[in-house]
Amino acid sequence: MHRRMLMCAAATAALLAASPAAFGQETLNLTVATGHPEVFLWVKHLKETFIPTVDAELAKTGKTKVNWTQGYGGTIVKLGSETEAFQQGIIDVGQMSGVFNPATMGLLNLTYAMPFGPADPRAVTEAVEDALNKTEGALAALEEATGVVYIGGGIAIDDYNIGSTKAFTKVADMNGVKLGGAGPNLAWLAGTGAVGVQGSFVTFYNDIKTGVYDGYIGWMTAGVPAKLYEVAPNWNQVHFGAMYIGGLGVSKQQWDTFSDEVKAAFRTAAAAYTKAYFDEQDARYESSKKAMLENGGKIVELDPAEHSAWIKALPNPTKAWAAAAEARGEPGKKVLEAYRDDLKAKGFTFERDYLAE
């Protein structure tokens, strides 16, 4: 009898040692969704990098697993309604982008308030996240406004330019031309005579094809996969700069229930997501340029003197942006200053110091 009891105890101990996940494993049911489809790298790597990395990190101990519900391309959340979806519990994990959620995530639009910046998207992202983390109250204000915890995973897109039906070699060429773009970047057209129309990569192709507008403000690695060169063959290099478009967030209601181990897994996955995104974006840039040129697109350079004149004549974009951020209780000007100073310390100086005016 004693021998049988010892054998049972040994068997139980072996089972526990061999399969720690079999006893008391927590399952988190989480929904991750975006308004953009998977053709965009920031969505592609949610599915291909972020989620698998979370799962792999949690599998190391077997204490927690996630049952994911995924919905991309507007199947669960429409573009521009992300904040409400987080707050209503429709999504638990997603992307935080001020471009399409300016009223609540507008603080993340800081690079759009400082156009004609560096073309290096990695440098821009590092400077933005440094600024957000170092500026007292910045991330706390964002969390308060949205109910979402920013966990990193910041990304930026390659140098913004203008794809259009018409070539621009001087600013006067833009007079009367209608250009689609997201809200923050339409302000860059002030003083050029161009007319900004609200739009996105979801609608650009059909809108240009049907004459709603004559071109779009965007970037190479999204425009080429969407074959926008078919309707807007002129790639006008006006060099607005690389733009930070946001990071990853988890609803605060969910985040507060996570163990430290789960939180660490999510942050590790966010860092892996950023790296994978940039690695693929770098690889795609040159291949995208080649594909565009081989399929009828052409690169048009804006005259450098015209470029400088445009920068000097542009109504200062930081003033209204900072005032709006501060009206929301966010440290707008301090974030911009931290961003500018971080870039300067790393070797980039804006041609025009908007914040000194």
MODABEL-V463078 format. One line per field, one symbol per residue. ss: DSSP state (@ for helix, = for strand, . for the rest). phi: phi as a letter, one per 20 degrees, with the letter a starting at -180 (. if undefined). A space follows every 10 residues. Layout:
# MODABEL-V463078
ss = ???
phi = ???
This chain:
# MODABEL-V463078
ss = .@@@@@@@@@ @@@@@@@@.@ @@...===== ===....... @@@@@@@@@@ @@@@@@@@@. ...======= =......... .@@@@@@... ..====.... .@@@@@@@@@ @@@....... @@@@@@@@@@ @@@@...@@@ @@@@@@.=== ========== ====...... @@@@...=== =.@@@@@@@. ....====.. ...@@@@@@. ....=====@ @@@....@@@ ...======= ========== =@@@@....@ @@@@@@@@@@ @@@@@@@@@@ @@@@@@@@@@ @@@@...=== =..@@@@@@@ @@@...@@@@ @@@@@@@... .@@@@@@@@@ @@@@@..... ...@@@.
phi = .fffffffff ffffffffcf ffcmfeddec ddbbeeeffe gfegeffecf fffgffffff dmfccdeedd bdmnfdcegn dfgffffemf cdcaedcfgd cffddgffeg ffecfmefee fffffgffff fffeegnfff fffffdmcef domfbcdfhf bcebfceddb gffegnfece afgfefffeg nenfdecfab ffdggfffge nfbdrbeacg fdffgelfff dcfeeeeelf ofcfdpbdcc gggfgfeffg ffgfffffff fffgffgfgf fgffgfffff ffffdnfbec efggffffff gfefggffff fffffffend fgfffffffg fffffeodcf fcegfee
